[in-house]
């Protein structure tokens, strides 16, 4: 190997997932002065003459021709798409089943019993997410409608050209949305598809999120912010995916002829909620407003009195509605939401217990540790470490 290791990476600037993945690769490469990253257009990967001077590749393998060309180079390749298992090409890809479960859990938390999935027909990641979402919704006791695609099956390379414009199948989407019983929660295979769906909802005068709640994947801040209303999305932590992919390639470069790295299924971070899912389909309509207010203001240290004052009803009226539909008092629901958020942050981040206590509205880190120990019989840090150890055992 020469003193300089030339690594080919894809050019992906139209999607937040691709940009974040490249940032992760670049961050890993900064610690290795011998690495020289060079961008390649996807179409260039099918021409052997473009690949001769590279020592390794971190690319998205979306078709057999690309896979065959890369295999013939006999150089280390890491596939960040994972369409198929093509022999000597190890892959890292998003854990589509974990993403789908994340979506189903989010809608269950919002108390939806009617759900639906909208994806792209023919794309592996979309079809896997759709089927996994349907199963998870059924496990929660709900129902799930599936959009049939409204068009012929698409090629995997379709994702390279995704744009923010309107959907080619807008008319079919409109008919499907109008046919769904309301209220309904719709999980879309990615943020582009969710953006399409929100545009169709606006054109059809379907209220979001009151009639249709919409959740996407990738947490593309540009798409999510320019959507109307702002789009909720699952953060896939593509930056970390890029770092892991670079680590896999480094392992292969360091041990030529050694065992290939095991395939990696990269799990999502969490749901980033915005207006498109800020609704709870309750029998008492203003209960949804109360739950949204709680979620937005947990970190402000709100109490039951703050919620009741916001609603403008009597303590008795609000208390009866909460107990009838949630089985909890107003204060108990605030406590439950704080506990759920604290547990999620402990497991999904490395933030300190003090930071988490502040975000969840606890008056101090000491008080948070005290109530947490009462719930689980251990400190927040002990609970966090125990949960991660169990996760490692399950994956082993």
C-alpha positions as CSV (number, residue, x, y, z in Angstrom):
1,X,0.0,0.0,0.0
2,X,1.3,3.5,-0.8
3,X,1.9,6.1,1.8
4,X,-1.4,7.7,0.8
5,X,-4.5,5.6,0.9
6,X,-7.1,6.8,-1.6
7,X,-10.7,6.1,-0.6
8,X,-13.6,6.6,-3.0
9,X,-16.8,7.8,-1.5
10,X,-20.1,8.7,-3.3
11,X,-21.3,12.2,-4.1
12,X,-24.6,12.7,-2.3
13,X,-25.7,16.2,-1.6
14,X,-29.4,16.2,-2.4
15,X,-30.4,14.2,0.8
16,X,-29.6,14.9,4.4
17,X,-28.9,11.2,5.0
18,X,-26.2,11.1,2.4
19,X,-24.6,14.4,3.6
20,X,-24.5,13.2,7.2
21,X,-23.1,9.8,6.2
22,X,-20.3,11.6,4.3
23,X,-19.6,13.8,7.3
24,X,-19.2,10.7,9.4
25,X,-16.7,9.2,7.0
26,X,-14.9,12.5,6.8
27,X,-14.7,12.8,10.6
28,X,-13.2,9.3,10.8
29,X,-10.7,10.1,8.1
30,X,-9.5,13.3,9.9
31,X,-7.8,11.0,12.5
32,X,-6.0,9.1,9.7
33,X,-3.6,11.5,7.8
34,X,-2.8,8.8,5.3
35,X,-6.4,8.7,4.1
36,X,-7.3,10.7,1.1
37,X,-11.1,10.9,0.3
38,X,-12.2,11.4,-3.3
39,X,-15.8,11.8,-4.4
40,X,-17.1,9.7,-7.3
41,X,-20.4,10.0,-9.1
42,X,-22.5,6.8,-8.7
43,X,-22.4,6.1,-12.5
44,X,-18.6,6.1,-12.4
45,X,-18.6,3.0,-10.3
46,X,-19.5,0.8,-13.2
47,X,-16.4,1.7,-15.2
48,X,-13.2,-0.2,-14.1
49,X,-10.9,2.5,-15.5
50,X,-12.3,4.9,-12.9
51,X,-11.5,2.6,-10.0
52,X,-7.9,1.5,-10.6
53,X,-6.1,4.1,-8.6
54,X,-8.3,3.7,-5.4
55,X,-7.3,1.5,-2.5
56,X,-10.7,1.1,-1.0
57,X,-14.4,2.1,-1.5
58,X,-17.2,3.2,0.8
59,X,-20.2,3.4,-1.6
60,X,-23.8,2.6,-2.0
61,X,-24.2,-0.6,-4.1
62,X,-27.6,-0.3,-5.7
63,X,-27.4,-2.7,-8.7
64,X,-25.6,-5.9,-9.8
65,X,-23.5,-4.2,-12.4
66,X,-21.9,-1.9,-9.8
67,X,-21.4,-4.9,-7.4
68,X,-19.7,-7.0,-10.1
69,X,-17.4,-4.1,-11.1
70,X,-16.3,-3.5,-7.5
71,X,-15.8,-7.2,-6.8
72,X,-13.5,-7.5,-9.8
73,X,-11.2,-4.8,-8.4
74,X,-10.3,-7.2,-5.5
75,X,-10.0,-4.2,-3.3
76,X,-11.8,-3.6,0.0
77,X,-15.4,-2.3,-0.4
78,X,-18.0,-1.3,2.2
79,X,-21.6,-1.0,1.0
80,X,-23.7,1.6,2.8
81,X,-26.9,0.6,1.1
82,X,-27.0,-3.2,1.7
83,X,-29.4,-4.1,-1.2
84,X,-28.1,-7.6,-1.3
85,X,-25.3,-9.7,0.2
86,X,-22.9,-9.9,-2.7
87,X,-20.1,-12.1,-1.6
88,X,-16.9,-10.2,-0.6
89,X,-18.8,-6.9,-0.1
90,X,-19.7,-6.4,3.6
91,X,-22.4,-3.9,4.2
92,X,-23.8,-1.5,6.8
93,X,-27.3,-0.4,6.4
94,X,-30.1,1.2,8.4
95,X,-32.0,-1.3,10.5
96,X,-35.3,-0.9,8.7
97,X,-37.2,-3.1,11.2
98,X,-36.0,-1.1,14.1
99,X,-37.0,2.1,12.3
100,X,-40.5,0.7,11.7
101,X,-40.9,-0.3,15.3
102,X,-39.8,3.2,16.4
103,X,-42.6,4.6,14.2
104,X,-45.2,2.1,15.5
105,X,-44.2,2.8,19.1
106,X,-44.5,6.6,18.5
107,X,-48.1,6.2,17.2
108,X,-49.0,3.8,20.0
109,X,-47.7,6.4,22.5
110,X,-50.1,8.9,20.8
111,X,-52.9,6.4,21.2
112,X,-53.6,5.7,17.5
113,X,-55.4,2.5,16.7
114,X,-55.7,3.3,13.0
115,X,-52.4,3.5,11.1
116,X,-51.2,3.4,7.5
117,X,-47.9,3.1,5.6
118,X,-46.9,5.0,2.5
119,X,-43.8,4.0,0.6
120,X,-42.3,3.5,-2.9
121,X,-43.1,0.2,-4.6
122,X,-40.1,-1.9,-5.5
123,X,-37.5,-0.3,-3.2
124,X,-36.2,-2.8,-0.7
125,X,-35.9,-0.4,2.2
126,X,-39.4,0.9,1.7
127,X,-41.0,-2.6,1.5
128,X,-39.1,-3.9,4.5
129,X,-40.1,-0.8,6.6
130,X,-43.7,-1.1,5.5
131,X,-44.1,-4.8,6.4
132,X,-42.3,-4.4,9.7
133,X,-44.5,-1.4,10.5
134,X,-47.6,-3.3,9.8
135,X,-46.5,-6.1,12.1
136,X,-45.6,-3.7,14.9
137,X,-48.9,-1.9,14.6
138,X,-50.8,-5.2,14.8
139,X,-48.8,-6.2,17.9
140,X,-50.0,-3.0,19.5
141,X,-53.6,-4.0,18.7
142,X,-54.1,-1.5,15.9
143,X,-54.9,-1.8,12.2
144,X,-52.7,-0.8,9.3
145,X,-53.6,0.2,5.7
146,X,-50.9,-0.1,3.0
147,X,-50.5,2.2,0.0
148,X,-50.0,0.0,-3.0
149,X,-47.7,2.4,-4.8
150,X,-50.0,3.6,-7.5
151,X,-47.3,2.9,-10.1
152,X,-45.0,0.3,-11.6
153,X,-42.2,-1.0,-9.4
154,X,-39.2,1.4,-9.1
155,X,-35.5,0.7,-9.5
156,X,-33.3,1.0,-6.4
157,X,-31.4,3.9,-8.1
158,X,-34.6,6.0,-7.9
159,X,-33.5,7.3,-4.5
160,X,-30.5,9.1,-6.1
161,X,-32.9,11.5,-7.9
162,X,-35.4,12.2,-5.2
163,X,-36.4,15.9,-5.1
164,X,-38.7,18.1,-3.1
165,X,-41.2,18.6,-5.9
166,X,-44.7,17.0,-6.1
167,X,-45.2,13.3,-6.3
168,X,-45.7,11.6,-9.7
169,X,-48.5,9.6,-8.2
170,X,-50.2,12.5,-6.5
171,X,-53.7,11.6,-7.8
172,X,-53.4,8.1,-6.5
173,X,-52.1,9.4,-3.2
174,X,-55.1,11.7,-2.9
175,X,-57.6,9.0,-3.6
176,X,-55.9,6.7,-1.0
177,X,-55.8,9.4,1.7
178,X,-59.4,10.3,1.2
179,X,-60.4,6.6,1.5
180,X,-58.7,6.2,4.9
181,X,-60.8,6.3,8.0
182,X,-59.9,9.3,10.1
183,X,-58.1,10.1,12.3
184,X,-55.2,8.0,11.1
185,X,-51.5,8.1,11.6
186,X,-49.4,7.6,8.4
187,X,-45.8,6.4,8.5
188,X,-43.8,7.2,5.3
189,X,-40.7,5.3,4.2
190,X,-38.6,8.5,4.2
191,X,-38.9,12.3,4.5
192,X,-39.3,12.8,0.7
193,X,-42.3,10.6,0.7
194,X,-43.7,12.3,3.8
195,X,-43.1,15.7,2.0
196,X,-45.1,14.4,-1.0
197,X,-47.9,13.2,1.3
198,X,-48.2,16.6,3.1
199,X,-48.4,18.4,-0.2
200,X,-51.3,16.1,-1.2
201,X,-53.0,16.7,2.1
202,X,-52.8,20.4,1.6
203,X,-54.2,20.2,-1.9
204,X,-57.0,17.9,-0.7
205,X,-57.7,20.1,2.3
206,X,-57.1,17.2,4.7
207,X,-56.1,18.6,8.2
208,X,-52.7,17.6,9.5
209,X,-52.3,16.4,12.2
210,X,-56.0,16.4,13.3
211,X,-57.2,14.0,10.5
212,X,-53.9,12.6,9.3
213,X,-50.7,12.5,11.4
214,X,-47.5,12.1,9.3
215,X,-44.1,10.7,10.2
216,X,-41.1,10.4,8.0
217,X,-37.5,9.0,8.2
218,X,-34.1,10.7,8.0
219,X,-34.8,13.9,10.0
220,X,-33.8,16.0,6.9
221,X,-34.1,19.5,8.6
222,X,-34.6,21.2,5.3
223,X,-37.5,19.0,4.2
224,X,-39.0,18.9,7.7
225,X,-38.9,22.7,8.1
226,X,-40.2,23.5,4.6
227,X,-43.0,21.0,5.0
228,X,-46.4,22.4,5.9
229,X,-46.9,21.8,8.8
230,X,-43.3,21.0,9.9
231,X,-42.7,17.3,9.6
232,X,-41.9,14.8,12.4
233,X,-39.2,12.4,11.5
234,X,-37.0,9.5,12.8
235,X,-33.4,10.5,13.3
236,X,-31.3,7.7,11.8
237,X,-28.0,9.1,13.1
238,X,-26.4,8.8,9.6
239,X,-23.2,10.5,10.9
240,X,-22.5,7.5,13.2
241,X,-23.3,5.2,10.3
242,X,-20.6,6.9,8.2
243,X,-18.1,6.6,11.0
244,X,-18.9,2.9,11.4
245,X,-18.6,2.3,7.7
246,X,-15.2,4.0,7.7
247,X,-14.1,1.8,10.6
248,X,-15.1,-1.3,8.7
249,X,-13.0,-0.2,5.7
250,X,-10.1,0.6,8.0
251,X,-10.3,-3.0,9.4
252,X,-10.2,-4.4,5.9
253,X,-7.3,-2.2,4.8
254,X,-5.3,-3.2,7.9
255,X,-5.8,-6.9,7.4
256,X,-5.6,-7.8,3.7
257,X,-7.0,-11.2,3.1
258,X,-8.4,-11.4,6.6
259,X,-12.0,-12.2,7.5
260,X,-14.5,-9.7,6.3
261,X,-16.3,-7.5,8.8
262,X,-19.7,-8.8,9.8
263,X,-22.7,-7.0,8.4
264,X,-24.0,-4.2,10.5
265,X,-27.6,-3.1,11.0
266,X,-27.5,0.5,12.2
267,X,-30.3,1.4,14.6
268,X,-32.1,4.8,14.6
269,X,-31.7,7.3,17.3
270,X,-35.2,8.5,18.1
271,X,-38.3,10.3,16.8
272,X,-38.0,14.1,16.5
273,X,-41.5,15.3,16.9
274,X,-42.8,18.4,15.2
275,X,-46.3,19.7,14.4
276,X,-47.2,16.9,11.9
277,X,-47.7,14.4,14.7
278,X,-48.8,16.7,17.5
279,X,-52.3,15.2,18.0
280,X,-53.9,12.5,20.2
281,X,-57.2,11.0,18.9
282,X,-59.1,11.3,22.1
283,X,-62.9,11.1,22.6
284,X,-62.6,14.5,24.4
285,X,-61.0,16.7,21.8
286,X,-59.3,19.1,24.2
287,X,-57.5,16.3,25.9
288,X,-55.2,16.2,22.8
289,X,-54.4,19.9,23.4
290,X,-53.5,19.0,27.0
291,X,-51.2,16.2,26.1
292,X,-49.4,18.3,23.4
293,X,-49.0,21.1,25.9
294,X,-47.4,18.7,28.4
295,X,-45.0,17.3,25.8
296,X,-43.9,20.7,24.7
297,X,-43.4,22.1,28.2
298,X,-42.1,19.2,30.3
299,X,-38.8,20.9,30.6
300,X,-40.4,24.0,32.1
301,X,-41.4,22.2,35.3
302,X,-45.1,22.4,34.6
303,X,-47.7,21.1,37.1
304,X,-51.3,20.0,36.9
305,X,-52.4,23.6,37.6
306,X,-50.5,24.8,34.6
307,X,-52.3,22.3,32.3
308,X,-55.7,23.1,33.7
309,X,-55.2,26.8,33.5
310,X,-54.2,26.3,29.8
311,X,-57.4,24.4,29.0
312,X,-59.7,26.9,30.8
313,X,-61.9,24.2,32.3
314,X,-62.5,23.4,36.0
315,X,-60.3,21.1,38.0
316,X,-63.2,18.6,38.3
317,X,-63.9,18.6,34.5
318,X,-60.3,18.1,33.5
319,X,-59.7,15.5,36.2
320,X,-62.7,13.4,35.2
321,X,-61.7,13.4,31.5
322,X,-58.1,12.4,32.3
323,X,-59.2,9.5,34.5
324,X,-61.9,8.4,32.1
325,X,-59.7,8.2,29.0
326,X,-56.1,7.8,30.4
327,X,-56.8,6.2,33.8
328,X,-54.5,8.7,35.4
329,X,-54.7,12.1,37.1
330,X,-53.3,15.2,35.3
331,X,-50.2,15.1,37.6
332,X,-49.7,11.4,37.2
333,X,-49.7,11.8,33.4
334,X,-47.0,14.6,33.7
335,X,-45.0,12.2,35.9
336,X,-45.4,9.4,33.4
337,X,-44.3,11.6,30.4
338,X,-41.3,12.8,32.4
339,X,-40.3,9.2,33.2
340,X,-40.7,8.0,29.6
341,X,-38.6,10.9,28.3
342,X,-35.9,10.5,30.9
343,X,-35.6,6.8,30.1
344,X,-35.4,7.4,26.4
345,X,-32.7,10.0,26.8
346,X,-30.7,7.8,29.1
347,X,-30.7,4.9,26.6
348,X,-30.4,7.0,23.3
349,X,-27.8,9.6,24.3
350,X,-24.7,10.0,26.4
351,X,-26.0,13.2,28.1
352,X,-25.4,13.5,31.8
353,X,-28.1,12.8,34.3
354,X,-28.1,16.5,35.2
355,X,-28.8,17.5,31.6
356,X,-31.6,15.0,31.3
357,X,-33.1,16.1,34.6
358,X,-33.2,19.7,33.3
359,X,-34.8,18.7,30.0
360,X,-37.5,16.7,31.7
361,X,-38.4,19.4,34.2
362,X,-37.0,17.9,37.4
363,X,-36.0,20.7,39.9
364,X,-32.6,19.2,40.4
365,X,-30.3,16.3,39.4
366,X,-30.5,15.0,43.0
367,X,-34.3,14.9,43.0
368,X,-34.2,13.2,39.6
369,X,-31.8,10.5,41.0
370,X,-34.0,10.1,44.1
371,X,-37.3,9.5,42.2
372,X,-35.6,7.4,39.6
373,X,-34.2,5.1,42.3
374,X,-37.7,4.8,43.7
375,X,-39.0,3.6,40.3
376,X,-36.2,1.2,39.3
377,X,-34.2,0.5,42.5
378,X,-31.0,1.9,40.9
379,X,-29.5,5.2,39.9
380,X,-30.0,6.6,36.4
381,X,-26.4,5.8,35.4
382,X,-26.7,2.2,36.7
383,X,-30.0,1.8,34.8
384,X,-28.4,3.2,31.6
385,X,-25.4,0.8,31.8
386,X,-27.6,-2.2,32.6
387,X,-29.9,-1.5,29.6
388,X,-26.9,-1.2,27.2
389,X,-25.4,-4.4,28.5
390,X,-28.6,-6.3,27.9
391,X,-28.8,-4.9,24.4
392,X,-25.2,-6.1,23.7
393,X,-26.1,-9.6,25.0
394,X,-29.2,-9.7,22.7
395,X,-27.1,-8.7,19.7
396,X,-24.3,-11.2,20.4
